[in-house]
Amino acid sequence: MTGAVTAQAPGGDELVGWPPEVAARYRAAGYWHGRSFGTWLSLLAAAHPGRTAVVGRTGDVEHRWTFAELDRRAHRLAAGLHGLGVRPGENVLLQLPNVPEFVPVVLALFRVGARPVFALPAHRDTELRHVAQWSQATAVLTVDAHARFDHGALARRTADATGSVREVIVLDTGAGGTTAGAVPLAGLDADPVELPDPDPEGVAFLQLSGGSTGLPKLIPRTHDDYLYSVRESARICGLRPDGVYLAALPAAHNFPLSSPGVLGALHAGAASVLAPSPDPATAFALIARERVTITGLVPPLAAAWADAAARTPHDLSSLEVVLVGGAKCGPELAGRIGPALGVRLQQVFGMAEGLVNYTRLDDPDELVCTTQGRPISPDDEVRVVDPDDPAAPSDSEVQPGRAGALLTRGPYTIRGYYRAAEHNATAFTEDGFYRTGDLVRRTPTGHLEVVGRVKEQVNRGGEKVAPTEVEDHLMAHADVLDAAVIGVPDSYLGERTCAYVVPRPGAEALTGSVLRRFVRERGVAAFKVPDLIEIVPDFPVTGVGKTSKRELRDALRARATEER
Ligand code: OOB
C-alpha cells in the first residue's frame, strides 16, 4: 500500500497525504489498520450477526436491522449503485435526514469506493451547487421531502446546474417531494457483485467544513484515519455491545457520525437509533422505548433537555452518558446536565478536519465541567501559539497555561482540504499543522479549554456560519452598498448572527425583513439567514486608510460590546 494518494485535479490534490515516514509510524503504532470500511463492516457482521445495528423510521415504516441484515443491505445496495454506473473514486453528494437508510447507503458507497459528500439536511441550493461542482459529483442521493421541504426538487436543480451529475437517486418516504425522473433508492437492490476493495489510505468520504472564508471547503477523510478515530471514540466513551446510541443531531455531521456516533456504536457492536428530531418530546420517547444509553448534543439542546427532564413522563433511566460539544459548553450548563439527566457528561471538542478531544469518563468533575477534553491519541500533536497576528503568524508557543491559537497534526487530522491548494497554504503550517482557528488554554493534564476564536466564524449553537458567505448574499441585493456580519452573545445559542447593512443612497425601503427574505430565497441553509439586521448609514472607520472587513467586524464587535 502506498502512503500519500495524490490524484491531481484542478485546484490541487484530492488528498494531501501524510509524509511516507509519518504514515509508516502511524501504521507501526497500530493506529492505521490498513482496512477499508467494507472489510470493517464484514468483520462486525461476523462478530455480532444477530445484534440490532440500526433502528429508525422511514415515513410510516419502522425499521430494525441486525448487523447481518445491515451488511446484506450494504452489499446489495453497493451492487445496485455499481449497476447504475457509480464507480470507485467518484463523489456522490448525499443529503439524507436521520432515516435508517442513511447507514446502509453510506456503507454501500464505501464498499463501491465511491465517496459520499456529506451535506446537511439544512443545506440549500447555494451550498449543494457549490459542493457538487467542487467535488464534481456524479450523483446526488437524497430523500423525497423532509420537514416540509422538497429535497427531490433541490437535488434535481443541483444536478441540472452541475455538468458532472448523471443521476439523481431519491429515497421515497411518502412525504411527497419530487421523485419524477429520479432513480428510486429502493430499486438499487441487486445480487452482490465482486467489487475491488478500496485503498484504506485513500479518500473514503468528504465532510463539509464549517468554513470561515466563503462557502464550505471539502475535507477528505481516509478509511484508515477515520476508523482509528471511530475505534478510539467508542472506547473512550465506554460503548459496549449492549449500548444504544441515539443520533439526535443530523447523522451526516462528524459529531453524531463518529464521536462516537453511529459508526462508533457499530464498531462496538451496539445499536444506533436515528431520531427524526432532537426535540425532547421525540428524543425522550425514543430513549424510553429503545433503552438508549448514550447520545451527543450541542449545548442549546443539552440545556433544553436538562429543563425538560424535570417534567417528562418518559423513563430516562437507561441513559448513562451524554456528550456535549460542537460549541462551548460553559461550567454552569456542564454542572447541570449530569444531575438533570442522571448521566455522566462528556465534553467533546472536535472538528471535521480531524482532532477530537474528550473529557474522560473517569476525569475529576472539575475537569469535566471546566474543560473541553483532551485529544484522542497520544500522537495528536497540539501547539498553543501566539494568536496576535493571524495574517503574519509567528507561531511561537505561548507560556504554559496561557491562551493561544490551537495548531494540531496527528494520525486522523487532514494535511489539506480537497482540491484547495491556495487555501491550504494558509490553513496549514509548512510542517503540516492545521490552524484550527480556535483559542485554547491547556491545563497541566493536557486538557484544552476553548476560550475563543481567531477565525472569522460565528458558532450558532454548533452550527457554523462564515460571515463572508452571508455578507456576499446580502451584497447581492441591488439596494445594499455594504454589509458586515458578526456574532453577538445569545443566552440560548451562545452566539447569533448580526448583520450591519449600509443601503445604497436613495434605497429607503430597505428593511431587515426584506433582506432576510432575500437571503432565504437565494437558497441558503436557514441557520445562515441573519438573526438580527441593523440598517446603518455608514460604518465606523477604524484607523487610517482603507478598512478591511476583518477590521470592520472587529470595530463592530467592540461597539456592540460597548453598547451592552
Ligand atoms: C464539530 O465539528 P465542526 O467541523 O462542525 O466544527 C469544528 C469547530 C471547532 O474548530 C470549534 O471552533 C467548534 O467547532 N467547536 C467547539 C467545541 N466543539 C467544536 N467550540 C467550543 N467547544 C466545543 N466543545 O463541531 C465537532 C466535530 C466532532 C465532534 C464534536 C464536534
Residues whose N, C-alpha, C, O or C-beta is under 5 A from the ligand:
A	BS01	OOB	G210 N254 F255 S259 V324 G325 G326 A327 K328 C329 V348 F349 G350 M351 A352 Q372 T436 D438 V450 G462
